[in-house]
């Protein structure tokens, strides 16, 4: 079986790159844990963007990333939202939040209010599972991981055999940097990605 990152590159036809802006050691220190190797490998090849317009991710080492926003909002801000008992994200779910052992740690979203998180157990981050919260359906789904396998499955699936449980049909199998939709299927990349 091929490595998921190589298949993701092939399926999307991605030929762009990353502008290194910081070291992984700094990101891991700021988050408070070692991150999975596949995540770091993926972001050595891809900047921030969206896979199949469904999985939206931010590359924390890319120089174009607003790093304080990433740490403050996309990591710890999401953890605060998940912890808000009034919002009931964890009601009827057997999850804790990072930094607790086996706590949820966000790594992406679906652009529609759904969240993708690692389940931070066991101690080896390369064995972390993935949990997805479906906004509007008020439930969690799990995938055995790693996160690049979740992305690969979403890119190659036509049916509902993916973490979302959605029939993906003819959605384009692309990676799109942060862009503005112009209509008629046209997209304009944000200035820093042109």
KAJOPE-V605366 format. One record per run of one state. SS is the DSSP state (helix for helix, strand for strand, loop for the rest). FROM is the first residue (numbers start at 1). TO is the last residue. Records with the same first field share a line. If there is no record, write none. Layout:
# KAJOPE-V605366
SS->FROM-TO  FROM-TO
This chain:
# KAJOPE-V605366
loop->1-3  13-19  21-23  32-36  46-48  52-54  58-61  63-66  84-84  88-95  98-102  110-114  120-124  128-128  135-138  144-146  157-174  177-178  184-185  190-190  194-194
helix->4-12  24-31  37-45  67-83  85-87  125-127  147-156  191-193
strand->20-20  49-51  55-57  62-62  96-97  103-109  115-119  129-134  139-143  175-176  179-183  186-189
